[in-house]
Every structure is written in C-alpha cells, then in structure tokens.
Amino acid sequence: MQRVLEIVADGSLGGGTTHVLQILRAFKSTYSLGLVTQANSFLLSEARSLGIECFGVDFFSSRLNARVPLTLRRFVRGFKPQLVHAHGARAGFFWALAETRVPTAYTVHGYHFWHKPSLLVRWLALHAERLASYRADRVIFVCNHDAKAAERWSLLRNPSHSDVIYNGIPLEKIPIAKPTNPKRIGFIGRLEPEKNPLLFLDVMELLPNYSASIVGDGVLGERVRAEINGRNLSRVSMLGSQPPAKSLEELSSLQTVVMTSRWEGLPILPLEAMQAGVPIVATKVGGLNEIIEDEKSGLLVDSRSATDLAHAVMRISEDNTLRRRIIDNARTRVADLFSEERMLSSIDAIYREIALP
C-alpha cells in the first residue's frame, strides 16, 4: 500500500481542514496515510480518531521558522511517503524549503497574496506561492479564478502540470432545510478580515425585521460582539465555533445565507447551502461565480455594498417564484459539478499518476 503524507498548516475549522478530512476519510483504506498539521488542532484530533499517523508542528510561531522544514524532513525520513500532498501556501512554502525529492502535489486553496497589507509583504507572499508551485510535480486549483491568476503572475513552472478540481461535498449527508422563520438569515464562517463579518452587521442594520445567527469565531470575534452590543443588534445571535454537524443543523434552519467575503477560492459553505435548499446572497469575488449563476442558482452582488446585499436578501425572501427557482437550480448544479465523489476521483487519479511506484 502506497504511503501518502498530507500537509496542511491550519488545522482549525474551515474549508481547508474540511477538504483534508474528506481525503483522509475516503483514502484511509486505499493508501497508508500520514498527516502533518498544526499541533493541538481540531484536524489533528479528528485524524487521530480515524487511526491516521499524525505529526503536530507549530506552523505559526513565525513565517520563516527554519525549524519547520527541518522537522518536515525528519518526519519524511521516518514515514517514507511515496507522495506528499501540501495544502495551502504556508504548508506548500515550508515543504518546498524542506528540499526532499518526494513527488508532490500542491493544492492552492485560494490566493491571498494580493490582499497583504504592504507591498513588501505582498512581494514575499507572491514568491512563497511561486516557490511552492515550482517545487510541486502537480498543482491543483480549486477554481478557474486561481488557475488564471497563477498564469497571470507566472507562478507555475509548467502550466500543463496543473489541474482544476472543484471542491465537493457528500450530497447525501447534507440535511434539507426546514426554515422556522421566513426572515431569519445567517453568516457561517471564520470571523476574519477576508470574510468581512462587520459588513454582515451593516446588512442587518438595514433589515430591521430580520433576525440572524453568526456561526464561527476568529480574530474579529470580540469586535463583532462589541459591535452587536454597540449597534443594539440583539436580534443577531453569536453561536461561536461549532462542530460541522452543528453548523449544518444551523444552516438548515436559515431562510438565506449571506456571504460578505472580500475574497474567496472555492468555499464549501455555498455548496452545502445549495444542496440543503438555502438560497445564497454573496459578494461576487474569487470562485463564487463558478459556483453560483447569478439570478439562477443564487444572487451575486458586484459591490461590497450593505444596501445592495440587503436588497438581495429582501428579494429572495419576498419573491417565492425566484426563491423556488434558485433552490431547484442550485441543487441540480451541485449534483452536476460539486459532488465529493467527483472531487475524490480526480484527486485519486493524480495520486496514482505521480506517486513513486
């Protein structure tokens, strides 16, 4: 049985962690799997419960921690993988610095370098992405938006050695929505600057007859709580981080999901919402327009305007014909393009192609 080592820096709840867990659960009987991720993380705990051989590393003490690539080399000498699959820029960068000759797949879970706060940091992040991609034998993108960006910024050593594989979800495991309140909406995601939860509060101020729940936590968590109190938004409930099953349960109770992101790769939340039958109102960023066909399987807003987002929420709440059409089209689209089976089959084909015999 071939040995495959998965590496992902951030093991907290989120799209990248969900993606890696899907791979671990699906392939644990096909490959001998190992995992390197952040020490004491949610992903590390979940992987150990699956019987996966795990290695905990502190990826976040420094962006240039020289001990991390040395530690990765030590793990590789012990685990002896025929293939390494790195997920995300931090894991890909440190793995490239480890300088081993193990065949490597690198998955880009969204490019973030152009959103860094200064020109120098953007330049460094750009070159970290280039190093990660040049080191890989195969680069996997989760959306065409990022594949085109890689070509535009010359991030690939060989563009023909890249693939776009959309994220997928287990369709049969998504509970069908049973909204209890026709004017209850939700924000589900990490409370980080890129997800822009404060814009969601702006939207809620324009929807005085609506209630909402926020599922998730992050660096903006305390500020979001303070803003809810300061703006007298008692109709907004903060539920904090929830296990995936609880997040899906909350999703299925909502009338609409609102995504206020500044940027995205190809997130999993809208796929789950579309399968559940919960319409999406979202900013038109990253790969979201590869998931959602505006006016057909959801509503996309070109600007990050609270007024436009609130107007879209009201449209989808009040126009039952539009709502029914969006729900039906969204379920068909997810089944056609975003099933977990389709995603895993494509990843497995790459593993078999590039792994050492």
C-alpha positions as a Python dict, from the first residue, in 0.01 Angstrom:
ca = {
    (1, 'M'): (0, 0, 0),
    (2, 'Q'): (149, 333, -105),
    (3, 'R'): (226, 586, 166),
    (4, 'V'): (84, 938, 124),
    (5, 'L'): (161, 1229, 355),
    (6, 'E'): (-90, 1516, 373),
    (7, 'I'): (43, 1852, 499),
    (8, 'V'): (-181, 2144, 596),
    (9, 'A'): (-71, 2423, 829),
    (10, 'D'): (-401, 2545, 970),
    (11, 'G'): (-591, 2261, 1132),
    (12, 'S'): (-875, 2475, 1265),
    (13, 'L'): (-1234, 2451, 1145),
    (14, 'G'): (-1260, 2581, 789),
    (15, 'G'): (-1266, 2485, 424),
    (16, 'G'): (-907, 2360, 401),
    (17, 'T'): (-947, 2139, 707),
    (18, 'T'): (-1276, 2000, 575),
    (19, 'H'): (-1111, 1922, 241),
    (20, 'V'): (-823, 1733, 404),
    (21, 'L'): (-1061, 1540, 629),
    (22, 'Q'): (-1254, 1431, 321),
    (23, 'I'): (-932, 1293, 171),
    (24, 'L'): (-832, 1116, 493),
    (25, 'R'): (-1172, 952, 538),
    (26, 'A'): (-1201, 843, 176),
    (27, 'F'): (-846, 716, 120),
    (28, 'K'): (-757, 559, 457),
    (29, 'S'): (-826, 212, 317),
    (30, 'T'): (-661, 279, -20),
    (31, 'Y'): (-336, 440, 96),
    (32, 'S'): (-128, 434, 410),
    (33, 'L'): (-189, 792, 518),
    (34, 'G'): (2, 1033, 736),
    (35, 'L'): (-83, 1390, 835),
    (36, 'V'): (126, 1690, 935),
    (37, 'T'): (-73, 1984, 1073),
    (38, 'Q'): (-78, 2241, 1349),
    (39, 'A'): (-11, 2088, 1691),
    (40, 'N'): (-316, 2051, 1918),
    (41, 'S'): (-555, 2145, 1637),
    (42, 'F'): (-906, 2024, 1557),
    (43, 'L'): (-777, 1844, 1246),
    (44, 'L'): (-503, 1663, 1439),
    (45, 'S'): (-760, 1531, 1687),
    (46, 'E'): (-1004, 1424, 1413),
    (47, 'A'): (-732, 1249, 1212),
    (48, 'R'): (-609, 1056, 1515),
    (49, 'S'): (-963, 934, 1577),
    (50, 'L'): (-952, 790, 1223),
    (51, 'G'): (-635, 598, 1302),
    (52, 'I'): (-415, 823, 1085),
    (53, 'E'): (-48, 856, 1177),
    (54, 'C'): (-17, 1221, 1279),
    (55, 'F'): (264, 1470, 1333),
    (56, 'G'): (199, 1801, 1510),
    (57, 'V'): (403, 2108, 1415),
    (58, 'D'): (388, 2474, 1518),
    (59, 'F'): (349, 2636, 1178),
    (60, 'F'): (250, 2978, 1312),
    (61, 'S'): (526, 3086, 1554),
    (62, 'S'): (698, 3256, 1259),
    (63, 'R'): (653, 3280, 884),
    (64, 'L'): (1022, 3197, 840),
    (65, 'N'): (1073, 2941, 1116),
    (66, 'A'): (1376, 2741, 998),
    (67, 'R'): (1285, 2455, 1232),
    (68, 'V'): (969, 2370, 1039),
    (69, 'P'): (1132, 2246, 714),
    (70, 'L'): (1390, 2056, 922),
    (71, 'T'): (1108, 1893, 1116),
    (72, 'L'): (928, 1803, 793),
    (73, 'R'): (1243, 1636, 662),
    (74, 'R'): (1268, 1433, 982),
    (75, 'F'): (906, 1322, 953),
    (76, 'V'): (960, 1220, 591),
    (77, 'R'): (1264, 1011, 679),
    (78, 'G'): (1052, 824, 933),
    (79, 'F'): (726, 798, 739),
    (80, 'K'): (886, 732, 396),
    (81, 'P'): (598, 854, 175),
    (82, 'Q'): (573, 783, -198),
    (83, 'L'): (378, 1108, -233),
    (84, 'V'): (331, 1431, -38),
    (85, 'H'): (21, 1647, -82),
    (86, 'A'): (63, 2000, 57),
    (87, 'H'): (-244, 2219, 109),
    (88, 'G'): (-229, 2598, 120),
    (89, 'A'): (54, 2848, 91),
    (90, 'R'): (212, 2806, 433),
    (91, 'A'): (233, 2427, 408),
    (92, 'G'): (349, 2447, 45),
    (93, 'F'): (620, 2704, 127),
    (94, 'F'): (767, 2515, 422),
    (95, 'W'): (752, 2188, 230),
    (96, 'A'): (942, 2347, -61),
    (97, 'L'): (1214, 2457, 183),
    (98, 'A'): (1245, 2101, 314),
    (99, 'E'): (1420, 2014, -15),
    (100, 'T'): (1327, 1649, -43),
    (101, 'R'): (1275, 1459, -367),
    (102, 'V'): (941, 1304, -283),
    (103, 'P'): (681, 1356, -560),
    (104, 'T'): (450, 1637, -454),
    (105, 'A'): (101, 1764, -526),
    (106, 'Y'): (23, 2116, -409),
    (107, 'T'): (-335, 2241, -374),
    (108, 'V'): (-397, 2614, -384),
    (109, 'H'): (-693, 2686, -155),
    (110, 'G'): (-730, 3044, -277),
    (111, 'Y'): (-462, 3307, -343),
    (112, 'H'): (-430, 3571, -72),
    (113, 'F'): (-101, 3743, -152),
    (114, 'W'): (-251, 4047, -324),
    (115, 'H'): (-453, 4124, -11),
    (116, 'K'): (-149, 4154, 216),
    (117, 'P'): (-111, 4488, 397),
    (118, 'S'): (209, 4618, 235),
    (119, 'L'): (394, 4596, -95),
    (120, 'L'): (687, 4412, 66),
    (121, 'V'): (464, 4152, 232),
    (122, 'R'): (272, 4103, -94),
    (123, 'W'): (601, 4052, -281),
    (124, 'L'): (722, 3797, -25),
    (125, 'A'): (389, 3612, -28),
    (126, 'L'): (390, 3606, -410),
    (127, 'H'): (734, 3447, -415),
    (128, 'A'): (636, 3198, -146),
    (129, 'E'): (349, 3087, -371),
    (130, 'R'): (583, 3063, -668),
    (131, 'L'): (830, 2852, -469),
    (132, 'A'): (553, 2617, -353),
    (133, 'S'): (422, 2572, -707),
    (134, 'Y'): (765, 2530, -868),
    (135, 'R'): (851, 2259, -616),
    (136, 'A'): (534, 2062, -693),
    (137, 'D'): (505, 1796, -960),
    (138, 'R'): (135, 1880, -992),
    (139, 'V'): (-52, 2194, -885),
    (140, 'I'): (-422, 2162, -809),
    (141, 'F'): (-652, 2463, -815),
    (142, 'V'): (-999, 2458, -659),
    (143, 'C'): (-1129, 2715, -908),
    (144, 'N'): (-1050, 2857, -1251),
    (145, 'H'): (-1018, 3202, -1097),
    (146, 'D'): (-697, 3095, -918),
    (147, 'A'): (-567, 2899, -1219),
    (148, 'K'): (-592, 3214, -1430),
    (149, 'A'): (-422, 3419, -1158),
    (150, 'A'): (-133, 3170, -1148),
    (151, 'E'): (-79, 3213, -1522),
    (152, 'R'): (-107, 3592, -1495),
    (153, 'W'): (157, 3608, -1220),
    (154, 'S'): (383, 3337, -1373),
    (155, 'L'): (353, 3117, -1066),
    (156, 'L'): (378, 2783, -1248),
    (157, 'R'): (693, 2611, -1367),
    (158, 'N'): (489, 2412, -1617),
    (159, 'P'): (124, 2519, -1667),
    (160, 'S'): (43, 2185, -1829),
    (161, 'H'): (118, 2017, -1495),
    (162, 'S'): (-182, 2174, -1326),
    (163, 'D'): (-548, 2082, -1283),
    (164, 'V'): (-866, 2249, -1165),
    (165, 'I'): (-1058, 2021, -928),
    (166, 'Y'): (-1363, 2179, -772),
    (167, 'N'): (-1427, 2117, -404),
    (168, 'G'): (-1705, 1867, -345),
    (169, 'I'): (-1946, 1770, -70),
    (170, 'P'): (-2116, 1443, 34),
    (171, 'L'): (-2456, 1523, -112),
    (172, 'E'): (-2646, 1260, 84),
    (173, 'K'): (-2519, 1388, 420),
    (174, 'I'): (-2649, 1744, 387),
    (175, 'P'): (-2977, 1794, 579),
    (176, 'I'): (-3257, 1951, 377),
    (177, 'A'): (-3354, 2296, 501),
    (178, 'K'): (-3655, 2342, 725),
    (179, 'P'): (-3650, 2715, 800),
    (180, 'T'): (-3852, 2800, 1108),
    (181, 'N'): (-3861, 3175, 1044),
    (182, 'P'): (-3903, 3326, 695),
    (183, 'K'): (-3695, 3626, 798),
    (184, 'R'): (-3402, 3456, 969),
    (185, 'I'): (-3070, 3473, 784),
    (186, 'G'): (-2719, 3368, 873),
    (187, 'F'): (-2346, 3418, 844),
    (188, 'I'): (-2140, 3100, 874),
    (189, 'G'): (-1762, 3121, 860),
    (190, 'R'): (-1445, 3233, 1030),
    (191, 'L'): (-1461, 3582, 1179),
    (192, 'E'): (-1156, 3701, 988),
    (193, 'P'): (-1096, 4013, 776),
    (194, 'E'): (-1132, 3823, 448),
    (195, 'K'): (-1482, 3705, 545),
    (196, 'N'): (-1584, 4062, 637),
    (197, 'P'): (-1836, 3985, 916),
    (198, 'L'): (-1870, 4355, 1000),
    (199, 'L'): (-2033, 4407, 660),
    (200, 'F'): (-2288, 4145, 761),
    (201, 'L'): (-2375, 4362, 1062),
    (202, 'D'): (-2415, 4659, 826),
    (203, 'V'): (-2663, 4449, 628),
    (204, 'M'): (-2854, 4361, 943),
    (205, 'E'): (-2891, 4727, 1035),
    (206, 'L'): (-3076, 4771, 705),
    (207, 'L'): (-3306, 4475, 776),
    (208, 'P'): (-3484, 4572, 1099),
    (209, 'N'): (-3748, 4300, 1060),
    (210, 'Y'): (-3493, 4017, 1024),
    (211, 'S'): (-3309, 3811, 1283),
    (212, 'A'): (-2975, 3637, 1226),
    (213, 'S'): (-2722, 3394, 1362),
    (214, 'I'): (-2346, 3408, 1325),
    (215, 'V'): (-2164, 3073, 1340),
    (216, 'G'): (-1788, 3092, 1372),
    (217, 'D'): (-1510, 3271, 1554),
    (218, 'G'): (-1173, 3426, 1482),
    (219, 'V'): (-959, 3735, 1528),
    (220, 'L'): (-1260, 3964, 1478),
    (221, 'G'): (-1476, 3773, 1724),
    (222, 'E'): (-1451, 4022, 2011),
    (223, 'R'): (-1503, 4318, 1780),
    (224, 'V'): (-1813, 4160, 1626),
    (225, 'R'): (-1955, 4101, 1975),
    (226, 'A'): (-1882, 4461, 2072),
    (227, 'E'): (-2043, 4592, 1753),
    (228, 'I'): (-2357, 4386, 1811),
    (229, 'N'): (-2391, 4541, 2155),
    (230, 'G'): (-2296, 4891, 2039),
    (231, 'R'): (-2543, 4886, 1749),
    (232, 'N'): (-2822, 4735, 1961),
    (233, 'L'): (-2848, 4433, 1731),
    (234, 'S'): (-2994, 4200, 1991),
    (235, 'R'): (-3168, 4009, 1708),
    (236, 'V'): (-2824, 3883, 1597),
    (237, 'S'): (-2714, 3572, 1788),
    (238, 'M'): (-2349, 3469, 1805),
    (239, 'L'): (-2315, 3093, 1831),
    (240, 'G'): (-1934, 3071, 1818),
    (241, 'S'): (-1741, 2791, 1650),
    (242, 'Q'): (-1947, 2478, 1607),
    (243, 'P'): (-1864, 2121, 1501),
    (244, 'P'): (-1950, 2056, 1135),
    (245, 'A'): (-2270, 1867, 1219),
    (246, 'K'): (-2396, 2155, 1436),
    (247, 'S'): (-2309, 2409, 1166),
    (248, 'L'): (-2511, 2209, 914),
    (249, 'E'): (-2801, 2189, 1158),
    (250, 'E'): (-2798, 2568, 1196),
    (251, 'L'): (-2764, 2613, 820),
    (252, 'S'): (-3076, 2404, 763),
    (253, 'S'): (-3278, 2636, 988),
    (254, 'L'): (-3197, 2950, 789),
    (255, 'Q'): (-3401, 3123, 523),
    (256, 'T'): (-3093, 3268, 348),
    (257, 'V'): (-2715, 3255, 387),
    (258, 'V'): (-2527, 3580, 333),
    (259, 'M'): (-2159, 3576, 231),
    (260, 'T'): (-1983, 3912, 262),
    (261, 'S'): (-1632, 3796, 168),
    (262, 'R'): (-1360, 4023, 38),
    (263, 'W'): (-1202, 3727, -140),
    (264, 'E'): (-1252, 3351, -175),
    (265, 'G'): (-1115, 3047, -350),
    (266, 'L'): (-1394, 2795, -389),
    (267, 'P'): (-1560, 2774, -46),
    (268, 'I'): (-1757, 2475, 78),
    (269, 'L'): (-2031, 2669, 260),
    (270, 'P'): (-2224, 2772, -54),
    (271, 'L'): (-2215, 2413, -182),
    (272, 'E'): (-2371, 2290, 143),
    (273, 'A'): (-2630, 2568, 138),
    (274, 'M'): (-2726, 2496, -224),
    (275, 'Q'): (-2767, 2126, -154),
    (276, 'A'): (-2967, 2199, 163),
    (277, 'G'): (-3202, 2430, -24),
    (278, 'V'): (-3092, 2753, 145),
    (279, 'P'): (-3054, 3036, -109),
    (280, 'I'): (-2729, 3234, -108),
    (281, 'V'): (-2670, 3606, -133),
    (282, 'A'): (-2299, 3673, -182),
    (283, 'T'): (-2042, 3924, -294),
    (284, 'K'): (-1907, 3840, -639),
    (285, 'V'): (-1546, 3751, -553),
    (286, 'G'): (-1297, 3474, -633),
    (287, 'G'): (-1451, 3147, -744),
    (288, 'L'): (-1802, 3225, -619),
    (289, 'N'): (-1932, 3295, -970),
    (290, 'E'): (-1809, 2947, -1069),
    (291, 'I'): (-2044, 2808, -805),
    (292, 'I'): (-2337, 3047, -828),
    (293, 'E'): (-2502, 3154, -1150),
    (294, 'D'): (-2645, 3495, -1067),
    (295, 'E'): (-3025, 3506, -1067),
    (296, 'K'): (-3032, 3134, -1148),
    (297, 'S'): (-2876, 2944, -855),
    (298, 'G'): (-2820, 3236, -616),
    (299, 'L'): (-2779, 3611, -608),
    (300, 'L'): (-2438, 3776, -654),
    (301, 'V'): (-2367, 4138, -568),
    (302, 'D'): (-2090, 4309, -763),
    (303, 'S'): (-2006, 4564, -494),
    (304, 'R'): (-1943, 4521, -123),
    (305, 'S'): (-2247, 4735, -56),
    (306, 'A'): (-2462, 4669, 251),
    (307, 'T'): (-2755, 4831, 69),
    (308, 'D'): (-2723, 4601, -233),
    (309, 'L'): (-2683, 4293, -16),
    (310, 'A'): (-2985, 4385, 197),
    (311, 'H'): (-3192, 4445, -117),
    (312, 'A'): (-3094, 4100, -248),
    (313, 'V'): (-3193, 3938, 83),
    (314, 'M'): (-3535, 4105, 65),
    (315, 'R'): (-3583, 3996, -297),
    (316, 'I'): (-3514, 3633, -223),
    (317, 'S'): (-3735, 3645, 88),
    (318, 'E'): (-4034, 3807, -76),
    (319, 'D'): (-4034, 3658, -427),
    (320, 'N'): (-4140, 3297, -382),
    (321, 'T'): (-4110, 3219, -753),
    (322, 'L'): (-3748, 3341, -761),
    (323, 'R'): (-3670, 3155, -440),
    (324, 'R'): (-3811, 2824, -566),
    (325, 'R'): (-3629, 2855, -897),
    (326, 'I'): (-3298, 2928, -724),
    (327, 'I'): (-3334, 2633, -486),
    (328, 'D'): (-3413, 2388, -767),
    (329, 'N'): (-3135, 2513, -996),
    (330, 'A'): (-2882, 2520, -713),
    (331, 'R'): (-2940, 2155, -620),
    (332, 'T'): (-2901, 2048, -982),
    (333, 'R'): (-2578, 2247, -1019),
    (334, 'V'): (-2422, 2099, -705),
    (335, 'A'): (-2508, 1745, -815),
    (336, 'D'): (-2357, 1806, -1160),
    (337, 'L'): (-2032, 1979, -1059),
    (338, 'F'): (-1959, 1962, -687),
    (339, 'S'): (-2008, 1610, -556),
    (340, 'E'): (-1749, 1467, -317),
    (341, 'E'): (-1728, 1154, -533),
    (342, 'R'): (-1625, 1357, -838),
    (343, 'M'): (-1363, 1551, -642),
    (344, 'L'): (-1206, 1247, -476),
    (345, 'S'): (-1192, 1051, -801),
    (346, 'S'): (-996, 1332, -965),
    (347, 'I'): (-753, 1360, -671),
    (348, 'D'): (-702, 984, -664),
    (349, 'A'): (-615, 986, -1036),
    (350, 'I'): (-340, 1244, -969),
    (351, 'Y'): (-204, 1043, -676),
    (352, 'R'): (-179, 733, -891),
    (353, 'E'): (-13, 924, -1174),
    (354, 'I'): (265, 1099, -980),
    (355, 'A'): (336, 874, -678),
    (356, 'L'): (651, 668, -669),
    (357, 'P'): (586, 303, -766),
}
